[in-house]
Amino acid sequence: MQILFISWLALFPFLKAPAPMPAAATELSLGKSYCHIYGAVYLERNQMYKNRTSATVFLNEDEAFANLVVFRESNKLFADGPAIWYLTPNKAFANHILYVTDQRHLADFTVHFTDVRSAAVCRD
């Protein structure tokens, strides 16, 4: 009995709790990761599906206070750079799904849409 107890104590340091799982890859981390959103984007406005989105955005009317100035591309193939989005009408074809809120303090970042492609920029 003593031998069994001593061998159990000898193996005790090797019995560790499993490491915690890393965050999901679909979630946006804090910082300037919103600058990497481009391509086909679906803007979800239904609050029931808010948990299935990757970020919460506020559509800002003022360009001066927006974190991301976005150009709306009419062709999905040309939405290949930062802050250039193709707004898809179907959620299944989107690369990124963003929830649109009407309260600025609940948003992860703010977005302003511009008509000039060269004005599309990501800000701090």
N, C-alpha and C positions, 0 to 999 in steps of 0.2 A: 504494500500500500504506500509505503514511504517512497519507493522508487517511482511509482506512478505520479505521486504528488511533486516530486523533485523534477521529473521530466516535464510535467505540465508547466512548472514555474520557469524552466529553461526555455520553453517555447513561447512563453507569454509575450516577450517583446516583439515577436514576429506576427502576432495577432493584432492587427490594426484595423480601425474602422475604414471603410472604403472612402476614397476621395470624393468630394462633392462634384456633381456634374457641372460642366461649364454652361454658360448662358446659351440660349438657342441662337442659331446663326441668322434667323430671320429678324431678330430684334435689332434695332439700331442702338448702338452704344452712345453714351454721352460724348459730347465734343462736336467736331465738325463732320460727323459722318453723314449728315444730310447733304453734304456737297457731292457725295457719291451716288445720289439718286438721279438717274437719267434713264431714258428709254421709255417704255410703255408704262404709264402711271394711271391707276384708277383712283378716283377721289370718292371715298365712301362717305355718305352723308347720313346714313341710317345708324342711330346710336346702338341698335341691337347688335351690329357687327363690329363694334369698336374694338373688341378684344382680339379680333382676327387681323387687325392692321399692324403695320410695322412702326408707324409714328402718327402723331397728331399734329395737324397743321392749322394755321390761321391764315385766311386769305386777306392780305392787307391791301388797302387801296393806295397807300402811300409808299412810293419806292424808297424813300429815304430811311424808313424804319424797318424794312424787310431784311430778313437774314438771307433769303434766296430770291434773286430776281430771275424769273423763269421765262423762257421763250417757248411758246406753244408751236410745236412742229406739226405740220399737216400729214407728214409721212413718217411711219414708224422707223423706217430704215435710216432716216437722217437724224433721228434723236439719239446721237451717239456721243454726246459730250456732257460735261457737267452743266446743270441748270437748263438743259434742253429736254423737254418732255413731249411725248406724244400722249395725249389724254385719250385713253381707250374707253369706249362705252361698255365694254364687257370685262368683268372682273377676272375671267378665266385667262385672258390674253395679257394680263398686266405683269410687269416685272416687279413693281412695287405697288402696294395698296396703302393709301394714306387716308386717315380719318380727318374730315374737315369739321372744325369746331367754330362756333361763333363767339367764343370767349377766349380772348388772347392769353390770359394767364394760364389756361389749361393746355396750351399748345407747346410742342417741343421746339418748333421753329415757325417763322412766319414766311409767307410766300407772296410775291407780287408778280403778276404776269405782264410782260412787256411785248411790244410789237416789233422790236428790233432785235435781231439775232445776236448782234455783237454786244448788246447791252446785258445779255444774260451773264450773271455773275453770282458767285457764292461769297458771302461776307461772314465775318466773325460775329 
